[in-house]
Amino acid sequence: QASLSDAADAAQVELAIDEISRLSTLVSDLLQLARTDRRETPVAHDLTSIVAYRVDTWSAAADVARIHLDLRTERDHLTVLAIPGAIEQILDNVLDNAIAIAPPDTTVTIAVEPGTTSHRFTITDDGPGLSDDDKDRALRRFWRGDTQRPGSGLGLAIADSLARASGGTLNLHDGPTGGLRVVVALPSSAPDQLLGHEPPRLRLRPPPNETLDVSGIATPPPADR
């Protein structure tokens, strides 16, 4: 391996790595966005199980950031209609934002709540929140409230598009402590519409403790040797 001659070379390499990472995130987000433009038929999903699985997956990243994930559910199973993979991707995008923006030693609360014609899940953080104007802007493509943080500005726009493509809604509200609350409502469905056990779905953007291979399938990082 070639050695770096001085600190300037090392700095240039770091800048190149950061740019590659930024472009990789942008390409991944654009692929997600393109997927939301495809017409897919919503199918039945066990909302409670999917939310619990994704929260468990993100718990390691939350621990590193010193964020506590508090999952609250009223029922063991709630069935909703959504396009395949949409619930997982919405959760991944919103939890990624919440963990990144919330101060250390605070809580991100994830709640699954039953309704009549729709069921919903909410993600509430203790971060700085958004003004009413910024709440509207946050769902637009490429909008970024904090340009110092890495990101493409597509996360919430993708989540909103996936919710609408599933026949549901995504709305932003103030949290009780001044943070942001993301509310996602999806059409309810009869439990007998579930097609058996649902395996964990593949995602285009994995959490930080996973890597992304060239085929777009999230795979665990290799074990230490």
N, C-alpha and C positions, 0 to 999 in steps of 0.2 A: 504494500500500500504506500502511496506517495505521502510524504510528510509535509505538513504545512510549514512554510518558511517563516511566517511571522503572524502577529496578531491580526493584521489587516486581511490576510488570506482566510484566517479562521472566521473573521466577521463576515466576509463575503460568502463563505460556505453556509454560515448560519442564515444569512438573508435568503440564499437560494433555497435552503430547506424550508424556511417559512413560506416562501412563495409557492413552492411545490405543494405544501400542505394546504395553503389557501385555495389553489387551483383545484386540488383533489376534492376539497369540500364543495367548491362551487359546481364541479361536474356532477358530483353525487346529488346535490340539491336540484340541479337542472334535470337530471334523470327522474327524480321524484316528481318534479313539477310536470314533466312531460307525461308521466303516468297518470296524473290526475285529469289530464285532458282526454284520456281514452274513455270511451263509454263502457263501463262494466256494470253488471247487474248486482245490486246488493243482495247478500245472503245472510242467513242467521248466524250469530256468534254469541258465545257466552261472555258477556261483557265483564262480569265479576272476575272470572278466571283469567281473562287476558290482562286486565288491569293488575291483578295480583302478580302475575308472571313478569310483566314489564317492570313493576316497582321492585321486585326482587332482583331483576337483572341490573337495575340502576343503583342498587344499594351500595355496591363497592365503590362506584364513582362518587356517590354522595358521602361515603365515609372518608374518602380522601379529601373532599372539600369541607369536611366537618359539618355536614348538613344531615339532619335527621329526617328520614322519610316516614311520615305517619299515614298509614293506609286505613281508611274507615269505610266499612261496608255494612249495609243494613240487611242484605240478603245474600245467601250463598250463591245464588244463580239469578242473573237477569239476562234475558235474551233480547238482542237488538239486531237490526238490519244494518249492514255496512258492506262496502266493497271489500274484497279480500285484502287483508294486510293494512287496511286504513286505520283501525283502532291502534294497532301497534305503532304505526308510523306517527300518528298524532301524539301518542304518549311519548315516544322517543324525542320528538322535536320539542315538545313543551317541557318535558322533564330536563332535557339538555339546557334549555334556556333558564329554567327555574334554579337549577343547581349552580349554574354559572353566575347568576345575578344575585342570589341570596347571600347575605353576609354569613361568615362562619358562625357555628354554634347557634343556628336558627333552624326552623322547621319548615319543610315543604309538606303540605297536607294534601293527600289525594283521597277524594271521597267518591263513592259510587252510590247514586241515589235513585230509587225507583220512582216511576211516574205512571201515567195511564197510557197515553198514546206514544210516549217516549220515555226513555231512561237517560240519565245523564251522568257524566263524571266530571269532577272539578279538580283543578290543580291550583293551589294557593301558596304563594311564597311570601317571605317577609322582607323582600327586597325594596328598592326605592319606588316601585310602582311606575305608572305612566299617567300623564295628564290626559284629559278627555280627547284632546286633539291627537295626541300621540297614540292613543288606543285605536283611533281610526286609521292612522298612518301605518301602524304596526302590522296590519293585515294586507298591506300593499306589497307587491313584489319588490325586493331589493332595498326596502327601507330598513335602516339601522339606527337605533336610538343612541348607541354608544359605539362610535367608530374606533375606539381604542381596543375593543374586544374583537377577537377573530370571528368571522362568520360571513355568510353571503347575504344576509337579510331576507332569506327565503323561508326560514323555518316556520313561522306562524302563517305565512301565506300558503304554504303547502298544507299545513294542518287544516286551515280554513277550507281550502279547495277539496281536501279529502272528506271533510265533514259534509260539505254541500253535495259532493258527488254521491254520498251515501244517503242523501235525503234528510240530512240533519243540519245542525247549526253549530257555529263556534262564536262565542262572544267573550269580550274582555270586560272585567269589572274591577273595582277597587277591592282589595282584601280588607279584612277587619282591622289589620294593624298597619295599613298603608301600602302593602305590597300589591301584587297583581293576582287576580283570580281569573283563570281561564275556564270557561264553562262550555262543555261539549254535550249536546243533546242529540241522540240518535233514535230513529223510530223503533218502538218496541215490537217484539215478535213473539209468537207462541213457542214455548220450549220444544215442542215436537217438530219444529222446523230445523232444529240442529241436525247436521249430518254426522252423527256420531261424535267421537272424541276429536277435538281440534289440536293438532300438534303445533308447537311454537312456529310462527311464521318467519320467513326470511325477510330481511330489511335491507334497503339500499344504504342507509347510514347506520352503522353499529355504534353502541356506546363506546366510551373511551377505552374500556378494557378488552375490546375486541379489535380485530383487523379486518380489512376489506380486500378480498382477492379480486382479480381482474374480471371475473365473471359476475361480480356484483353480489356474491353470496357471503354473508358474514360468517367468519370462522374464528375459533378461539386462537389466541397467540400461541406459538410453539412453546412447549415446556422447556425450562432451563436444563441444560445438559451439564 
